Amino acid sequence: MKLIEPTMEYSEQIRAYRQEFLDSGDSMDGTGGLRNFDDPQEWIDFLVRHKDPKTVPEGRVPSTQFIFVRDEDQKIVGMIDIRHRLNEFLENYGGHIGYSVAPSERHKGYATQMLKAVLPVCRELGIDKVLITCIKGNEGSKRTILRNGGIYESTVYEPDEMIELEKYWITL
């Protein structure tokens, strides 16, 4: 398994990953807005703008997007996004990290591996304590966070989505 920043080398895999989520109707957490982009190059350009503090749109924070690729077939099995710092919304609801695993690749331990692989990158970015949230009742995501050292803080209500989110901290 490898954690890499998306490139056009993976354009067909990016399209397939997006389509699998669109077909399943699942949310595309941790994909840097992939849902909004038919063209992988446009999405990658969007990610580049969001990574640079000089070009990140107002109201957003710099972030780094990764794809999690299985070595044997080069399939993207997951995506994970690191927000370099927290704004008010992220502090209350979104956290430093968002992630997803392709619906066809779930229950194989990929989320746990992917989160473990990205934590050293967080440390390199100067993040000492990582905030991660998950929807209350999402036991798979909760177990992923706990397996990576997450400590429960609280449950909050996010009014725009009308969902309860559990907040966890991982100290690096």
The 8 nearest C-alpha neighbors of each residue, nearest first, counted from 0:
[[1, 69, 70, 68, 67, 2, 71, 112],
 [0, 2, 68, 67, 3, 69, 70, 66],
 [1, 3, 67, 66, 65, 68, 0, 116],
 [4, 2, 65, 66, 5, 1, 67, 68],
 [3, 5, 65, 64, 66, 6, 2, 63],
 [6, 4, 66, 65, 3, 43, 9, 7],
 [7, 5, 8, 9, 4, 43, 10, 40],
 [6, 8, 10, 9, 40, 5, 39, 43],
 [7, 9, 6, 10, 5, 11, 12, 13],
 [10, 8, 7, 12, 11, 6, 13, 5],
 [11, 9, 7, 13, 12, 39, 8, 14],
 [12, 10, 14, 13, 9, 15, 8, 39],
 [11, 13, 15, 9, 14, 10, 16, 75],
 [12, 14, 10, 16, 11, 15, 9, 17],
 [15, 13, 11, 17, 12, 16, 18, 10],
 [16, 14, 12, 18, 13, 17, 19, 11],
 [17, 15, 13, 19, 18, 14, 12, 101],
 [18, 16, 14, 20, 15, 19, 13, 21],
 [19, 17, 21, 15, 20, 16, 22, 14],
 [18, 20, 22, 16, 17, 21, 15, 23],
 [21, 19, 23, 18, 17, 22, 25, 24],
 [20, 22, 18, 24, 19, 23, 17, 25],
 [23, 21, 19, 20, 24, 18, 25, 17],
 [24, 22, 20, 25, 21, 19, 102, 18],
 [23, 25, 21, 22, 20, 26, 19, 27],
 [26, 24, 20, 23, 27, 21, 102, 22],
 [27, 25, 28, 24, 20, 21, 99, 34],
 [26, 28, 30, 25, 99, 29, 20, 34],
 [29, 27, 98, 99, 30, 97, 26, 31],
 [28, 30, 98, 97, 79, 80, 31, 99],
 [31, 29, 33, 32, 28, 78, 27, 79],
 [30, 32, 33, 29, 64, 80, 46, 28],
 [31, 33, 34, 30, 35, 36, 42, 27],
 [34, 32, 35, 36, 30, 31, 42, 17],
 [33, 35, 32, 36, 17, 27, 21, 37],
 [36, 34, 33, 32, 37, 42, 38, 31],
 [35, 37, 38, 33, 34, 42, 41, 39],
 [38, 36, 39, 35, 14, 34, 41, 42],
 [37, 39, 36, 41, 40, 42, 14, 10],
 [40, 38, 42, 41, 10, 43, 37, 13],
 [41, 39, 43, 42, 38, 44, 7, 10],
 [40, 42, 44, 38, 39, 43, 45, 36],
 [41, 43, 45, 39, 40, 44, 36, 46],
 [42, 44, 46, 40, 45, 41, 39, 47],
 [45, 43, 41, 47, 46, 42, 40, 48],
 [44, 46, 42, 48, 43, 47, 41, 49],
 [47, 45, 43, 49, 44, 48, 50, 42],
 [46, 48, 44, 50, 49, 45, 43, 51],
 [49, 47, 54, 45, 46, 55, 50, 51],
 [50, 48, 55, 46, 61, 47, 51, 62],
 [49, 51, 62, 61, 47, 63, 48, 46],
 [50, 52, 53, 54, 49, 48, 55, 61],
 [53, 51, 55, 61, 54, 50, 49, 60],
 [54, 52, 51, 55, 48, 56, 50, 49],
 [53, 55, 48, 51, 52, 56, 49, 50],
 [54, 56, 49, 52, 48, 51, 61, 53],
 [57, 55, 59, 54, 58, 49, 60, 48],
 [56, 58, 59, 55, 60, 54, 52, 53],
 [57, 59, 56, 60, 86, 55, 88, 87],
 [60, 58, 57, 56, 55, 61, 86, 49],
 [59, 61, 62, 82, 84, 55, 83, 58],
 [62, 60, 50, 49, 52, 83, 55, 82],
 [63, 61, 82, 50, 81, 83, 49, 60],
 [62, 64, 81, 50, 80, 82, 65, 61],
 [65, 63, 80, 4, 79, 81, 62, 31],
 [66, 64, 4, 3, 79, 78, 80, 2],
 [65, 67, 78, 3, 2, 77, 5, 4],
 [68, 66, 2, 77, 75, 1, 78, 76],
 [69, 67, 75, 1, 74, 0, 73, 76],
 [68, 70, 0, 73, 74, 71, 72, 75],
 [71, 69, 73, 0, 72, 68, 1, 74],
 [70, 72, 69, 73, 74, 0, 68, 1],
 [71, 73, 74, 70, 69, 68, 75, 0],
 [74, 72, 69, 70, 68, 71, 75, 12],
 [75, 73, 72, 69, 68, 76, 12, 70],
 [74, 76, 68, 67, 77, 12, 66, 69],
 [75, 77, 101, 100, 67, 74, 68, 104],
 [78, 76, 100, 67, 99, 75, 101, 66],
 [77, 79, 66, 99, 98, 67, 65, 30],
 [78, 80, 98, 29, 65, 97, 64, 66],
 [79, 81, 64, 29, 97, 96, 63, 65],
 [82, 80, 96, 63, 62, 95, 83, 64],
 [81, 83, 62, 95, 84, 61, 96, 60],
 [84, 82, 62, 61, 81, 124, 60, 95],
 [85, 83, 82, 60, 95, 86, 61, 126],
 [84, 86, 89, 90, 87, 95, 94, 82],
 [85, 87, 89, 88, 90, 84, 60, 59],
 [86, 88, 90, 89, 91, 85, 92, 93],
 [89, 87, 91, 90, 86, 92, 93, 85],
 [90, 88, 93, 94, 92, 85, 86, 91],
 [91, 89, 87, 88, 85, 94, 92, 86],
 [90, 92, 88, 89, 87, 93, 94, 155],
 [93, 91, 89, 88, 90, 94, 157, 132],
 [94, 92, 89, 132, 90, 88, 91, 95],
 [93, 95, 130, 89, 131, 96, 90, 132],
 [94, 96, 82, 130, 81, 129, 131, 85],
 [97, 95, 81, 80, 94, 131, 82, 98],
 [96, 98, 29, 80, 79, 28, 81, 95],
 [99, 97, 29, 79, 28, 78, 80, 96],
 [98, 100, 28, 78, 77, 29, 27, 79],
 [99, 101, 77, 76, 105, 102, 110, 104],
 [100, 102, 104, 103, 76, 77, 105, 16],
 [101, 103, 104, 105, 100, 20, 19, 23],
 [104, 102, 101, 105, 19, 100, 76, 106],
 [105, 103, 101, 102, 76, 100, 107, 106],
 [104, 106, 107, 102, 103, 100, 101, 109],
 [107, 105, 108, 104, 109, 139, 110, 103],
 [106, 108, 105, 109, 104, 110, 111, 100],
 [109, 107, 111, 110, 106, 112, 105, 143],
 [108, 110, 112, 111, 107, 113, 100, 105],
 [111, 109, 113, 112, 108, 114, 143, 100],
 [110, 112, 143, 114, 109, 108, 113, 115],
 [113, 111, 109, 115, 110, 114, 116, 108],
 [112, 114, 110, 116, 115, 111, 109, 117],
 [113, 115, 117, 111, 116, 112, 110, 118],
 [114, 116, 112, 113, 118, 117, 111, 147],
 [117, 115, 113, 114, 118, 112, 119, 2],
 [116, 118, 120, 114, 115, 119, 113, 121],
 [117, 119, 121, 120, 115, 116, 114, 122],
 [120, 118, 122, 121, 117, 123, 116, 115],
 [121, 119, 123, 117, 118, 122, 124, 116],
 [122, 120, 118, 124, 119, 126, 123, 117],
 [121, 123, 119, 126, 125, 120, 124, 127],
 [124, 122, 120, 125, 121, 119, 126, 118],
 [125, 123, 121, 122, 126, 120, 83, 119],
 [126, 124, 122, 123, 127, 121, 83, 120],
 [125, 127, 122, 121, 124, 128, 129, 123],
 [128, 126, 171, 122, 170, 125, 129, 121],
 [127, 129, 170, 169, 126, 171, 168, 130],
 [130, 128, 169, 168, 95, 170, 131, 126],
 [129, 131, 94, 168, 95, 167, 169, 128],
 [132, 130, 94, 167, 96, 166, 95, 168],
 [133, 131, 166, 165, 94, 167, 164, 93],
 [134, 132, 164, 165, 135, 140, 141, 137],
 [133, 135, 164, 137, 163, 136, 165, 162],
 [136, 134, 164, 163, 137, 165, 133, 154],
 [135, 137, 138, 134, 141, 133, 139, 163],
 [138, 136, 134, 139, 140, 135, 141, 133],
 [137, 139, 141, 140, 136, 142, 135, 143],
 [140, 138, 142, 141, 137, 143, 106, 110],
 [141, 139, 143, 142, 138, 137, 144, 133],
 [140, 142, 138, 144, 143, 139, 145, 137],
 [143, 141, 145, 139, 144, 140, 146, 138],
 [144, 142, 111, 140, 146, 141, 145, 139],
 [143, 145, 149, 141, 147, 142, 146, 140],
 [144, 146, 149, 142, 148, 147, 143, 141],
 [147, 145, 143, 144, 148, 142, 111, 149],
 [146, 148, 144, 145, 149, 115, 143, 111],
 [149, 147, 145, 169, 146, 150, 144, 170],
 [150, 148, 145, 169, 144, 168, 167, 147],
 [149, 151, 167, 168, 169, 152, 148, 145],
 [150, 152, 167, 166, 153, 149, 168, 165],
 [151, 153, 167, 166, 150, 168, 154, 165],
 [154, 152, 166, 165, 151, 155, 167, 164],
 [153, 155, 165, 164, 166, 163, 156, 152],
 [156, 154, 164, 163, 157, 165, 153, 92],
 [155, 157, 163, 162, 158, 164, 161, 154],
 [158, 156, 162, 161, 159, 160, 163, 155],
 [157, 159, 161, 160, 156, 162, 163, 155],
 [160, 158, 161, 157, 162, 156, 92, 163],
 [159, 161, 162, 158, 157, 163, 156, 164],
 [162, 160, 158, 157, 159, 156, 163, 164],
 [163, 161, 157, 160, 156, 164, 158, 134],
 [162, 164, 156, 155, 135, 134, 157, 154],
 [165, 163, 134, 135, 155, 133, 154, 132],
 [164, 166, 154, 132, 133, 135, 153, 134],
 [165, 167, 132, 153, 152, 131, 151, 154],
 [168, 166, 151, 150, 131, 149, 152, 130],
 [169, 167, 130, 149, 150, 129, 131, 170],
 [168, 170, 149, 129, 148, 128, 171, 150],
 [169, 171, 128, 127, 129, 168, 148, 149],
 [170, 127, 128, 169, 122, 129, 118, 126]]
